[in-house]
Amino acid sequence: MAQTTAYDIVQDYHRAWTTGDIDRAMNRVADNITCRAPGVDLSGKEAYRQFIAGFAPALTGLSDIAQFNDGDRVALFYYPQTAATSTAPAAECFTVHDGKITESVLIFDRLSFGPPADA
């Protein structure tokens, strides 16, 4: 039986939250996760759940750019598509320990994901 890799864990997490399955995504996250994102540092699974669950409903699509894996670290680059933008890239670097995501560094332009500009 093949061992689940950090890459597998991150991919399952990413597919889950980007399709709205927050519960499945959180099964891949450690209780003591830390997340550094623009404008906020999060500690703990519940704070992280609220952050992800708050953005997931805004997704209208997703387009992958690239993925990199280095042992317990996995980086994803993608375009999270919303009503406000489909071309603002996002990047995440995850650290996986003992089969759970323990750290996320998330990079994106917050202004790009604000409300669409009035015409």
Helices and strands as residue ranges (DSSP letters): H 6-18, H 22-26, E 29-37, E 40-43, H 45-55, G 56-58, E 61-70, E 73-81, E 90-97, E 100-108, G 110-113
